[in-house]
Amino acid sequence: MDYTDTETFTTILDRTETREKGNCFEDFTEGQTIAHAPGLTLSNYANELWASQTLNHDPMYWRTDAAREAGFEEPPVHPDYLLAAVMGPTVEDLSEKGGYFLGRTNVRYHDQTVTPGTEVRVSSTVESTATSSSRPEYGIVTWETEGVDAETGDPLVSYERTNMIPRREPVATDGGESATAADGGDTDATDGDADDAPPEEFVTPDGDRFGDFAAALDEAEDRDAAVAYRHERGRTMDDVLVATLPLMTLNTAKQHHNVDVMADSPSGDIVAYGDVTRSVALGHARSDEATYRELGCDDERFHTFVTPGDTVYGFTRVLDAEATHDHAGTVTFEHIAFNQHDAPVYSGTRRALIQQ
Ligand SMILES: C/C(=C\C(=O)O)C(=O)SCCNC(=O)CCNC(=O)[C@H](O)C(C)(C)COP(=O)(O)OP(=O)(O)OC[C@H]1O[C@@H](n2cnc3c(N)ncnc32)[C@H](O)[C@@H]1OP(=O)(O)O
């Protein structure tokens, strides 16, 4: 028999089993810990590709003199690449089966002096599993993940991530009726103050230093005003951003590189990895601030798909500024990434040390 004859081969394909990858919702139990096999070595190539393509062009990641001025011995790996490199190796075990990255919180950078050549090992613990009331074919799983330096065991980055994960067997649900009734059917991107009217005034900081953010908050205080502004740059999602960057971190989620499968999904196309979308928005934001160190991110949500050809812009609201160090202060931001139709695609809060 000729296996390479298309007609014959098609009937053979129909009769053979597919050796599947990934885990379904039923495979996760609360408290279970998974040591991810892949792990990787942080590379200069992937670091530069990530930071350049997401417009994270802060000189301290590119120039030795700027790195030394910021207290590093040499340019460290970019925190967004480090975070993605700690998420990529988890995908095969946690999310390769499909479903969407819904959000993440408690992102903490434990060591920002990490340089290319560092080997990373990653493990995750299942924090919770829940039924999706709106989607019977999915469950919702939250994991706590930590990436460590393989040589020293020192923690590098940790976070809690939530995904929709396909079930083997759909369950009976109320079709989301209870959630809709409970939350009033609110689909606004920024939870919490969706029913409030926007403030009368928006204040833009005069510059990119801690003092500029603190002064803008002072100006807005006791008035119907918010410190909030848009960033000029936008980045159109191309193949490098959508498929290459996640694959460079060993992220095997089909959503980012298998057009054939994704053609039948609700997006109809491959979708940008959430960490890439977020990194582009944060890159825009960092271009308008004198960042000293990243501290962490919380309440990150991915609101809708970003597909190739979409353009990602950034919007920032300044929530708080606290003088915590001689040379820098802690600023809390809310960042919103939005597309060419002005629809929010990502939101999250971020704390960073900003130079005085
Ligand atoms: C695969 C991958 C990485 C990886 O390999 O990992 C990626 O990078 S992929 C790219 C990034 N990603 C996206 O492109 C998704 C964009 N997004 C959407 O396209 C829509 O959001 C939706 C179609 C997914 C849902 O749409 P939607 O149904 O209108 O949304 P919601 O009703 O808000 O959420 C539905 C249910 O998820 C619950 N829920 C939401 N968020 C959280 C959270 N943070 N924590 C806990 N539960 C949460 C919610 O509580 C509801 O639960 P119920 O089903 O019980 O009501």
The ligand as an ORCA input file, in Angstrom:
! r2SCAN-3c Opt
* xyz 0 1
  C      -3.209     30.641     25.561
  C      -2.425     31.769     26.095
  C      -1.496     31.609     27.032
  C      -1.409     30.353     27.769
  O      -1.024     29.319     27.230
  O      -1.742     30.363     28.952
  C      -2.716     33.128     25.631
  O      -1.957     34.039     25.805
  S      -4.257     33.387     24.845
  C      -4.210     35.137     24.491
  C      -4.601     36.014     25.638
  N      -5.935     35.847     26.057
  C      -6.995     36.134     25.251
  O      -6.874     36.490     24.084
  C      -8.351     36.038     25.874
  C      -9.093     37.314     25.604
  N     -10.348     37.276     26.284
  C     -11.505     36.923     25.657
  O     -11.545     36.744     24.444
  C     -12.694     36.791     26.491
  O     -12.453     37.351     27.770
  C     -13.132     35.291     26.663
  C     -13.676     34.758     25.313
  C     -11.989     34.402     27.118
  C     -14.192     35.231     27.709
  O     -15.195     36.140     27.347
  P     -16.429     36.364     28.278
  O     -17.152     35.084     28.448
  O     -17.192     37.552     27.829
  O     -15.672     36.789     29.596
  P     -16.066     36.694     31.079
  O     -17.529     36.385     31.264
  O     -15.517     37.909     31.717
  O     -15.222     35.450     31.578
  C     -15.579     34.100     31.313
  C     -15.451     33.350     32.621
  O     -14.078     33.418     33.068
  C     -14.032     33.971     34.396
  N     -12.828     34.806     34.488
  C     -12.427     35.754     33.611
  N     -11.270     36.290     34.005
  C     -10.934     35.664     35.157
  C      -9.846     35.787     36.031
  N      -8.860     36.662     35.808
  N      -9.813     34.985     37.118
  C     -10.794     34.097     37.343
  N     -11.862     33.921     36.535
  C     -11.921     34.720     35.459
  C     -15.311     34.786     34.530
  O     -15.690     34.894     35.899
  C     -16.308     33.947     33.747
  O     -16.729     32.869     34.533
  P     -18.132     32.147     34.236
  O     -17.979     31.378     32.932
  O     -18.328     31.246     35.395
  O     -19.149     33.235     34.137
*
